[in-house]
């Protein structure tokens, strides 16, 4: 099923074979590096007391706890920005830049992201001489290529009218002042939702449950 093209393609210079369109089969491989790093509880070690005997009970190691696979955020508690048509925002650090409209949502990779499991440009946009720079969700999920980000969520730019009434913080990044989606906050635009956390940004299609998580640790596709 061919995904619909996001309206933001007019603002971002993107490969025509990428944005709003699922990547070829290799991009549907098992999820990339998780946006939420795995954590574990400390493992207790037995006491080494000289008085201990072979029959002394030994502590049982604590089970390793893993973080569940990310899911598309729910609409509960989300700020509905559908009336604005489009919404651009940055993560609170300024590293991740995202855009939403009624046809889909995309996020550009943060600088320094682990690209190990991101498909190469000859798979996502063969023959176009562009780099794979982000991930998007519309009818399906995939990666996209671009020649660079031509529009950022600058506080004095387009597509941040949704942000101005919120009085939420901005962030200075690479010489720009960007509108941010604070940690713990969510946006809803049409069927699409995004949530911000210290572990990264999670976005997706609330109707299909498909989406993605993006962070410095890498990308996880939610399919």
C-alpha positions as CSV (number, residue, x, y, z in Angstrom):
1,X,0.0,0.0,0.0
2,X,1.5,3.3,-1.1
3,X,1.7,5.8,1.7
4,X,0.4,9.3,1.2
5,X,2.9,12.2,0.8
6,X,3.1,14.6,3.7
7,X,2.3,18.2,3.1
8,X,5.6,19.2,4.7
9,X,7.4,18.0,1.6
10,X,7.0,21.5,0.4
11,X,9.0,22.7,3.4
12,X,11.6,19.9,3.6
13,X,13.7,19.2,0.6
14,X,13.1,15.4,0.5
15,X,13.6,12.5,-1.9
16,X,10.4,11.8,-3.8
17,X,10.7,8.1,-3.1
18,X,11.1,8.4,0.6
19,X,8.9,10.7,2.7
20,X,5.5,9.4,3.4
21,X,6.4,6.2,1.6
22,X,7.5,2.9,3.2
23,X,11.1,2.0,2.6
24,X,11.8,-1.2,0.6
25,X,11.8,-4.5,2.3
26,X,15.2,-4.1,4.1
27,X,13.8,-1.2,6.1
28,X,11.2,-3.5,7.4
29,X,13.8,-5.7,9.1
30,X,13.6,-6.2,12.9
31,X,13.5,-3.0,14.9
32,X,16.5,-0.8,15.0
33,X,18.3,0.1,18.1
34,X,15.7,1.0,20.7
35,X,15.1,4.7,21.6
36,X,14.8,3.7,25.2
37,X,18.0,2.0,26.5
38,X,17.7,-1.3,28.3
39,X,18.1,-1.0,32.1
40,X,18.8,-3.7,34.7
41,X,18.4,-4.0,38.4
42,X,21.7,-4.5,40.3
43,X,22.4,-8.2,40.8
44,X,23.0,-9.1,44.4
45,X,26.1,-11.2,45.2
46,X,26.4,-13.8,48.0
47,X,28.0,-12.8,51.2
48,X,31.7,-13.8,51.6
49,X,31.6,-13.9,55.4
50,X,34.2,-16.4,56.8
51,X,31.6,-17.8,59.1
52,X,29.4,-18.9,56.3
53,X,28.9,-22.7,55.9
54,X,28.2,-24.7,52.7
55,X,24.6,-25.0,53.8
56,X,24.0,-21.3,54.3
57,X,21.3,-19.9,52.1
58,X,22.5,-17.7,49.3
59,X,20.7,-14.7,47.9
60,X,18.9,-15.3,44.6
61,X,20.1,-12.9,41.8
62,X,17.5,-10.3,40.9
63,X,15.9,-10.9,37.4
64,X,17.1,-8.5,34.7
65,X,14.5,-6.0,33.9
66,X,14.1,-4.9,30.3
67,X,12.2,-1.9,28.9
68,X,9.1,-2.8,26.8
69,X,9.1,-2.1,23.1
70,X,7.8,1.4,22.5
71,X,4.2,1.9,21.3
72,X,2.4,4.7,19.6
73,X,1.3,7.2,22.2
74,X,-2.3,7.3,23.2
75,X,-4.4,10.4,22.7
76,X,-5.1,10.7,26.4
77,X,-3.7,14.0,27.7
78,X,-2.4,15.1,24.3
79,X,-2.6,18.7,23.1
80,X,-4.8,18.6,20.0
81,X,-3.2,20.8,17.3
82,X,-5.3,19.6,14.4
83,X,-6.8,23.0,13.7
84,X,-3.3,24.4,12.8
85,X,-2.9,22.0,9.9
86,X,0.8,21.5,10.5
87,X,3.0,21.5,13.6
88,X,6.8,21.6,13.8
89,X,8.7,21.0,17.0
90,X,12.1,20.1,18.4
91,X,13.0,17.9,21.3
92,X,14.0,19.8,24.5
93,X,17.7,19.3,23.6
94,X,17.1,20.7,20.1
95,X,18.7,17.7,18.5
96,X,15.6,16.1,17.0
97,X,13.3,18.0,14.6
98,X,9.9,16.7,13.7
99,X,6.9,17.8,11.6
100,X,3.3,16.7,11.7
101,X,0.3,17.2,9.4
102,X,-3.0,15.3,8.8
103,X,-1.2,12.9,6.4
104,X,1.7,11.8,8.5
105,X,4.6,12.6,10.8
106,X,8.3,12.6,10.3
107,X,11.4,13.2,12.4
108,X,15.0,13.9,11.3
109,X,17.8,12.0,12.9
110,X,19.6,13.8,15.7
111,X,23.3,14.6,15.0
112,X,25.5,11.8,16.2
113,X,22.8,9.2,16.2
114,X,23.7,5.5,16.0
115,X,23.1,4.7,12.3
116,X,24.2,1.1,12.5
117,X,20.7,-0.4,11.7
118,X,19.5,2.4,9.4
119,X,19.2,1.2,5.8
120,X,21.6,2.7,3.3
121,X,20.6,5.3,0.7
122,X,20.9,2.9,-2.2
123,X,18.1,0.9,-0.5
124,X,15.8,3.8,0.5
125,X,16.4,6.2,-2.5
126,X,18.6,4.4,-5.0
127,X,20.4,6.6,-7.6
128,X,19.4,9.9,-6.1
129,X,22.6,10.8,-4.4
130,X,20.9,11.8,-1.1
131,X,21.4,10.7,2.4
132,X,19.0,8.8,4.6
133,X,18.1,11.6,7.1
134,X,14.9,10.6,8.9
135,X,12.0,8.3,9.5
136,X,8.3,8.8,8.9
137,X,4.9,7.3,9.5
138,X,1.7,7.8,7.4
139,X,-0.2,4.7,6.2
140,X,3.0,2.8,6.8
141,X,6.4,3.4,8.3
142,X,9.7,4.0,6.5
143,X,12.8,6.0,6.1
144,X,13.4,9.0,3.9
145,X,16.2,10.8,2.2
146,X,16.9,14.5,1.9
147,X,19.5,16.9,0.8
148,X,19.3,18.7,4.2
149,X,16.8,20.2,6.5
150,X,15.5,23.4,4.9
151,X,13.0,24.3,7.7
152,X,13.4,24.1,11.4
153,X,10.8,24.7,14.2
154,X,12.2,28.2,14.7
155,X,10.1,30.3,17.1
156,X,9.8,33.0,14.4
157,X,9.2,30.5,11.6
158,X,6.3,28.8,10.0
159,X,4.2,26.0,11.5
160,X,4.9,26.8,15.2
161,X,1.6,28.7,15.8
162,X,0.4,25.7,17.8
163,X,3.3,26.3,20.2
164,X,2.9,30.0,20.9
165,X,-0.2,29.8,23.2
166,X,1.4,27.0,25.3
167,X,4.2,29.2,26.8
168,X,6.4,26.1,26.6
169,X,10.1,26.5,26.6
170,X,12.2,27.1,23.6
171,X,15.8,25.9,23.1
172,X,18.8,27.4,21.4
173,X,20.5,25.0,19.1
174,X,23.2,25.7,16.4
175,X,22.3,29.4,16.4
176,X,18.5,28.9,16.1
177,X,15.9,29.3,18.8
178,X,13.5,26.4,18.4
179,X,10.0,25.6,19.7
180,X,10.0,22.5,21.8
181,X,7.8,19.7,22.9
182,X,8.7,19.3,26.6
183,X,9.4,15.9,28.2
184,X,6.1,14.3,29.3
185,X,4.0,16.2,26.7
186,X,2.1,14.9,23.7
187,X,0.7,16.3,20.5
188,X,-2.2,15.1,18.4
189,X,-2.8,16.2,14.8
190,X,-5.5,14.2,13.0
191,X,-4.7,10.5,13.6
192,X,-1.1,11.2,14.3
193,X,0.5,11.5,17.8
194,X,4.0,12.4,19.2
195,X,5.3,12.1,22.7
196,X,8.5,13.6,24.1
197,X,10.6,11.8,26.8
198,X,14.2,12.0,28.0
199,X,14.8,8.8,26.0
200,X,13.7,10.4,22.7
201,X,10.6,11.1,20.6
202,X,7.9,8.6,19.8
203,X,5.4,9.3,17.0
204,X,2.9,7.3,15.0
205,X,-0.5,6.7,13.5
206,X,-3.0,6.2,16.3
207,X,-5.4,4.5,13.9
208,X,-3.0,1.8,12.8
209,X,-0.6,1.6,15.8
210,X,2.4,2.0,13.5
211,X,5.1,4.5,14.2
212,X,8.7,5.0,15.3
213,X,10.9,6.0,18.2
214,X,14.0,8.1,17.5
215,X,16.9,9.0,19.9
216,X,20.7,9.2,19.9
217,X,20.7,5.5,20.5
218,X,19.0,4.9,17.1
219,X,15.6,4.2,15.6
220,X,12.9,1.6,16.5
221,X,10.2,1.0,14.0
222,X,6.7,0.2,15.6
223,X,4.9,-2.1,13.2
